[in-house]
């Protein structure tokens, strides 16, 4: 039987030009350990993905002649040698990475921006880029090609004119235009899932927070909302969306805020008014779930679904990333269980990273967590953070069992569990056929 040829190493020169190596092969990393990608986890680079360099950091490759991993500092180019740097992929939404880029992170000179980093190589046989990844959600609403900024500006101007003085609308206009937030853009396109940020405060201090970072760390992606909107401001935006948008969802708990559980009374009042004003659409709550009593109040106010964020279901690892203030991981677990017991479609926003998420101890804890809470869906969301920084903070010492093996194991133990990447409308909470496997088409 002919053995499949391994994809070739990708590297970049100092100007960012990307090349494939003539004989060195692609490697990936599980935690801090270099590994060869398995054939089952290599897929074509998804459309709408991007490639970028890891500055001044040499790649690690598999040398098939020496049959070992080597660090590639330089590559011969004619009569001279050029210094090279590693290449990474930033995938289109809906795909979960299974390996990190392989490079010598000890040589890195900068703290990497808050992106998700994926191992990528060049397949000579098919003449295309390949990544170590698995598709976990078939919803294509969130692909970049659906967000044409040429159509956005007049819609923003028109809605601002229709609702003068609405501070929440002004915040989301900035998110859509300046920060290119797809969810905010949906509000102005009047379709799909739209955001309802409410809280300038948070009781977590996440290492990878995208709206608030210490000055000596990587810069946040955007500024956090600086006020608490009134129920009237929320309803003025959200109710027309629920009444007229296709596949309408309005979601509390977005990237440009702290945690909406800190403003539970305002959120509950706005939700009661929304449910009174429309039986159409889905009202969703994204949160760290730090106050179970507030979660129960919000369930009773009329929420349709809840999504709770966590990087780990082990308290020690959770605390290292979230650094909670005034709550414990046990509170989060109780919130998940409470939402499920009250009949809400309940999801975990599982911030995944190869080597951490598929650590054998994490896998065992995840199986116990699912059994204890009855959670409906696990959203396998690629954690956007410097991989080396994260691995060090999580004290990762070795490789995991394999991200795709994690998916298979959980599905085997809990056939009802759903995988995804995005929130769902009520009509799609339990799509026909999801028991047959993943991803859901």
C-alpha positions in Angstrom: 0.0 0.0 0.0 1.4 3.4 -1.0 2.0 5.7 1.9 0.5 9.1 1.6 3.1 11.8 1.2 3.2 14.2 4.1 2.4 17.9 3.5 5.4 20.1 3.1 6.6 22.7 5.6 5.5 26.3 5.0 7.8 29.1 6.0 8.1 32.9 5.4 10.9 35.2 4.7 11.5 38.5 6.5 9.0 40.3 4.2 6.2 37.8 4.8 6.4 36.0 1.5 5.4 32.4 2.0 7.1 29.3 0.5 6.9 25.6 0.8 10.0 23.6 1.5 11.3 21.1 -1.1 11.7 18.2 1.3 11.0 19.1 4.9 7.5 18.2 6.1 4.7 19.9 8.1 4.6 19.4 11.8 2.1 20.6 14.4 2.1 21.0 18.2 -0.1 19.4 20.8 0.6 21.6 23.9 4.4 22.1 23.9 5.2 18.9 22.0 5.9 18.7 18.2 3.9 15.9 16.5 3.2 14.7 13.0 -0.4 15.4 11.9 -2.5 12.3 11.2 -4.2 12.0 7.9 -7.7 12.1 9.4 -7.1 15.6 10.8 -5.8 17.2 7.6 -8.3 19.1 5.6 -8.1 21.7 2.8 -7.7 25.2 4.1 -11.3 26.5 4.4 -12.4 29.3 2.1 -12.3 32.7 3.9 -9.3 31.6 6.0 -6.1 33.6 6.2 -2.4 32.9 6.5 0.1 35.0 8.6 3.5 34.7 10.0 4.7 34.2 13.6 7.3 37.0 13.7 10.9 36.2 14.2 10.0 32.6 15.3 11.6 29.7 13.4 9.4 26.8 12.4 9.8 23.2 13.5 9.6 20.6 10.7 9.8 16.9 10.3 12.9 15.8 8.5 12.0 12.5 6.7 15.7 11.7 6.0 16.8 12.0 9.6 13.3 10.9 10.9 13.2 13.6 13.6 11.9 17.1 14.2 14.3 19.9 13.5 14.2 23.7 14.0 14.6 25.5 10.7 16.4 28.8 11.3 17.6 29.3 7.7 16.7 28.1 4.2 19.1 28.0 1.2 18.1 30.3 -1.6 20.5 30.0 -4.4 24.0 30.7 -3.1 22.8 32.4 0.1 20.8 31.4 3.2 17.8 33.5 4.4 16.4 33.6 7.9 12.8 32.3 8.0 9.8 32.5 10.3 6.9 30.2 11.0 3.5 30.4 9.2 0.1 30.0 10.8 -3.5 29.8 9.6 -6.4 31.8 11.0 -9.4 29.7 9.9 -12.8 30.7 8.9 -15.4 30.2 11.6 -17.0 26.8 12.1 -13.7 24.9 12.2 -11.9 23.6 15.3 -8.2 23.3 15.1 -6.6 20.1 16.1 -2.9 21.2 16.2 -1.0 24.4 16.9 1.7 25.7 14.6 5.0 24.0 15.2 7.7 26.5 16.0 10.4 27.3 18.5 8.3 29.6 20.8 11.3 30.1 23.0 12.8 32.4 20.4 9.6 34.5 20.1 10.3 38.2 20.9 6.7 39.5 21.0 3.5 38.5 22.8 1.3 37.3 19.9 -2.0 39.1 19.2 -5.4 37.6 20.3 -5.9 35.3 17.3 -6.3 31.6 17.1 -3.2 29.8 15.6 -3.5 26.7 13.5 -0.9 24.3 12.0 -0.8 24.6 8.2 1.2 23.0 5.4 1.3 22.5 1.6 -0.1 19.3 0.0 1.9 18.7 -3.2 -0.5 16.0 -4.5 -3.5 18.3 -4.4 -1.6 21.5 -4.8 -3.4 23.3 -2.0 -2.9 24.4 1.6 -4.0 22.0 4.3 -4.7 22.6 8.0 -5.0 20.4 11.1 -8.7 20.9 11.8 -12.2 19.5 11.9 -15.4 21.2 10.9 -17.8 21.3 13.8 -20.6 23.6 12.5 -22.2 23.8 9.0 -23.8 27.2 9.5 -22.3 29.5 6.8 -24.0 32.7 8.0 -20.8 33.8 9.7 -18.4 33.5 6.7 -16.7 36.8 5.8 -18.1 36.8 2.3 -21.5 37.5 3.7 -20.4 40.9 5.2 -20.0 43.4 2.4 -19.0 46.7 4.0 -20.0 48.6 0.9 -23.7 47.9 1.8 -23.2 48.5 5.5 -22.6 52.2 5.8 -26.0 53.5 4.4 -27.8 51.0 6.7 -25.9 52.3 9.8 -26.6 55.9 8.9 -30.3 55.2 8.3 -30.8 53.3 11.6 -28.9 56.0 13.6 -31.3 58.5 12.0 -34.3 56.4 13.0 -33.3 56.0 16.6 -31.5 59.3 17.7 -30.1 59.2 21.2 -30.0 55.4 21.6 -26.6 54.9 23.2 -26.7 51.1 22.6 -27.2 51.7 18.8 -24.3 54.1 18.8 -22.1 51.5 20.5 -23.0 48.8 18.0 -22.5 51.2 15.1 -19.0 51.6 16.2 -18.6 47.9 16.7 -19.8 47.3 13.2 -17.9 50.0 11.4 -14.7 50.4 13.4 -14.2 46.9 14.8 -15.9 44.9 12.0 -17.9 42.8 14.4 -20.1 40.5 12.3 -22.8 40.2 15.0 -23.1 44.0 15.1 -23.3 44.1 11.3 -26.2 41.7 11.5 -28.2 44.2 13.5 -27.9 46.7 10.6 -28.4 44.1 7.9 -31.5 43.1 10.0 -30.8 39.4 9.9 -29.6 36.4 11.9 -27.9 36.9 15.3 -27.5 40.4 16.7 -25.7 41.5 19.9 -27.1 43.3 23.0 -24.1 44.3 25.1 -25.1 45.6 28.5 -22.3 45.4 31.0 -19.1 47.5 31.4 -18.2 45.4 34.4 -17.0 41.8 34.8 -16.0 39.5 37.6 -13.6 37.5 35.6 -10.1 38.6 34.6 -9.6 36.3 31.6 -6.1 36.0 30.2 -7.5 36.3 26.7 -10.1 38.9 27.2 -10.8 40.7 23.9 -12.1 43.9 25.5 -9.8 44.6 28.4 -6.1 43.8 28.7 -3.3 45.2 31.0 -1.0 47.6 29.2 2.0 45.3 29.4 0.1 42.5 27.6 -1.3 42.2 24.0 -3.7 44.9 23.1 -7.4 44.1 23.3 -9.3 43.9 20.0 -11.7 46.7 20.9 -13.0 48.9 23.7 -15.6 47.7 26.2 -19.0 49.4 26.4 -18.8 52.2 29.0 -22.4 52.4 30.2 -25.4 50.2 31.1 -28.2 50.6 28.5 -31.8 51.0 29.8 -34.4 48.3 29.1 -36.0 50.9 26.7 -32.8 51.2 24.7 -32.4 47.4 24.5 -36.0 46.8 23.4 -36.0 49.6 20.8 -33.2 47.8 19.0 -34.0 44.1 19.7 -37.8 44.0 19.2 -37.8 45.0 15.5 -35.0 42.5 14.9 -37.1 39.7 16.5 -40.2 40.7 14.5 -38.7 41.0 11.0 -35.2 39.5 10.7 -34.7 36.0 9.1 -33.5 33.4 11.6 -33.6 36.1 14.4 -31.5 35.7 17.5 -30.7 38.5 20.0 -27.8 37.7 22.4 -26.7 39.3 25.6 -23.0 38.8 26.4 -20.9 40.0 23.5 -17.2 40.7 23.0 -17.5 44.4 23.6 -18.6 44.1 27.2 -17.8 42.5 30.6 -20.4 39.9 31.7 -24.2 40.6 31.4 -24.8 38.7 34.6 -23.5 41.8 36.4 -26.6 43.6 35.0 -29.1 40.8 35.5 -32.0 43.1 36.6 -31.8 45.2 33.5 -31.4 42.1 31.3 -34.4 40.4 32.9 -36.7 43.4 32.5 -35.7 43.9 28.9 -36.2 40.2 28.2 -39.7 40.2 29.7 -40.7 43.1 27.5 -39.2 41.4 24.4 -41.1 38.1 25.1 -44.3 40.1 25.6 -43.8 42.0 22.4 -43.0 39.0 20.1 -43.4 35.2 20.2 -41.0 35.1 17.3 -37.2 34.7 17.5 -34.7 33.5 20.0 -33.4 35.4 23.1 -30.0 34.0 24.2 -27.8 34.8 27.2 -24.0 34.3 27.0 -22.2 34.5 30.4 -19.6 33.1 32.8 -22.5 31.8 34.9 -21.0 33.1 38.1 -24.3 33.7 40.0 -26.7 30.7 39.8 -29.5 32.7 41.5 -29.4 35.3 38.8 -29.3 32.6 36.1 -32.5 31.2 37.5 -34.1 34.6 37.5 -33.1 35.2 33.9 -34.5 31.7 33.0 -37.8 32.7 34.5 -37.7 36.1 32.7 -38.1 34.2 29.4 -34.7 33.3 28.0 -34.7 30.6 25.3 -31.1 29.5 25.5 -28.0 30.1 27.6 -24.3 29.6 26.7 -21.7 29.4 29.5 -18.0 30.1 28.7 -15.2 28.1 30.1 -11.7 27.0 28.9 -11.7 23.9 31.1 -14.1 21.9 33.3 -11.3 21.4 35.9 -11.4 24.1 38.6 -7.6 24.5 38.7 -7.3 25.1 35.0 -10.5 27.3 34.9 -9.1 29.5 37.6 -5.8 29.9 35.9 -7.5 31.4 32.8 -10.6 33.1 34.2 -9.1 34.3 37.5 -12.6 34.6 39.0 -13.5 37.4 41.5 -16.1 36.5 44.1 -17.3 33.2 42.6 -16.2 29.6 42.2 -16.2 27.1 39.4 -18.9 25.2 41.4 -21.2 28.2 40.8 -20.7 27.9 37.1 -21.6 24.2 37.2 -24.7 24.9 39.2 -25.7 27.6 36.7 -25.4 25.2 33.8 -27.4 22.6 35.6 -30.1 25.1 36.6 -30.6 26.4 33.1 -30.9 22.9 31.8 -33.4 21.9 34.5 -35.6 24.9 33.6 -35.8 23.6 30.1 -33.5 26.0 28.3 -31.3 24.9 25.5 -28.0 24.9 27.3 -24.5 25.3 25.7 -20.9 25.5 26.7 -18.7 28.0 25.0 -15.7 25.7 25.3 -12.5 27.6 24.6 -10.3 24.9 23.2 -6.5 24.5 22.6 -4.7 21.3 21.5 -2.8 19.8 24.4 -5.0 21.4 27.0 -8.5 20.5 26.0 -7.5 16.9 25.0 -5.4 16.3 28.0 -6.5 12.9 29.4 -7.5 14.5 32.8 -9.6 17.1 31.0 -11.3 14.5 28.8 -12.2 12.5 31.9 -13.5 15.6 33.7 -15.5 16.6 30.6 -17.4 13.3 30.5 -18.3 13.7 34.2 -19.4 17.3 33.6 -21.7 16.4 30.8 -23.2 13.6 32.9 -23.7 16.0 35.9 -25.2 19.0 34.0 -27.1 17.5 31.0 -25.7 20.2 28.8 -27.1 20.1 25.2 -24.3 21.4 23.1 -20.5 22.0 23.3 -19.4 24.8 21.1 -15.8 24.0 20.2 -14.4 27.5 19.9 -10.7 28.1 19.1 -9.2 30.1 22.0 -7.6 33.2 20.6 -4.4 33.7 22.6 -0.6 33.4 22.3 -0.2 29.5 22.3 3.1 29.5 24.2 1.8 32.0 26.8 -1.3 29.9 27.3 0.5 26.6 27.6 2.8 28.1 30.2 0.0 29.5 32.2 -1.9 26.2 32.1 1.3 24.3 33.0 1.0 22.0 30.0 3.7 19.4 30.0 2.9 17.0 27.2 0.6 16.2 24.3 -3.1 15.4 24.4 -4.9 12.3 23.1 -5.9 14.2 19.9 -8.7 16.7 19.4 -10.6 14.5 17.0 -10.3 11.6 19.4 -11.9 13.8 22.0 -14.8 14.5 19.8 -15.3 10.8 19.0 -15.0 9.7 22.6 -17.5 12.2 23.9 -20.0 11.4 21.1 -19.6 7.7 21.8 -20.3 8.2 25.5 -23.1 10.8 24.9 -24.7 10.3 21.5 -27.2 13.0 22.2 -24.5 15.7 22.6 -24.3 18.3 19.9 -21.2 20.0 18.6 -21.2 23.4 17.2 -19.5 26.8 16.9 -22.5 29.2 16.8 -25.7 29.9 18.7 -28.9 28.5 17.3 -32.5 29.5 16.7 -35.2 27.7 18.7 -36.2 25.9 15.5 -32.8 24.3 15.3 -32.1 23.5 19.0 -32.6 19.8 18.2 -32.2 19.3 14.4 -33.3 16.0 12.9 -30.5 13.6 12.4 -28.0 15.1 14.8 -27.8 11.7 16.7 -26.2 10.2 13.6 -22.9 11.9 14.1 -21.0 15.2 13.7 -20.6 17.7 12.3 -24.2 18.6 11.8 -24.6 19.4 8.1 
